[in-house]
Amino acid sequence: MIPLQTLSNPAMAVAVLVIVMTFVIIAAFIWAFGKISEPPETDDHDGGGHGA
């Protein structure tokens, strides 16, 4: 694990932040792609009912 004294260096703190945010953004894209790949949910429990 990275010692906390290393993060007192501003350049190192920014580098660690960039690396962490890169993984967060990649994970968010994977999650979002998984959500849009799923078929949409329907609330059609009563068998229709859109007409009069």
C-alpha positions, 0 to 999 in steps of 0.5 A: 500500500502507498504510504500516506507521506507519499501523497503529501507530494502534490504531483503524486497525489494528482497522479494517484487521483488520475489513476483512480478516476480512470478506473472509476470512469471505465467501470461506469462505462461498463456498468452503463453499457450493461444497463442499455444492453438489457431489454427494457422493463415493462409495467404491463402486469394486467395484460394491456389496458391501453385502449378504451 
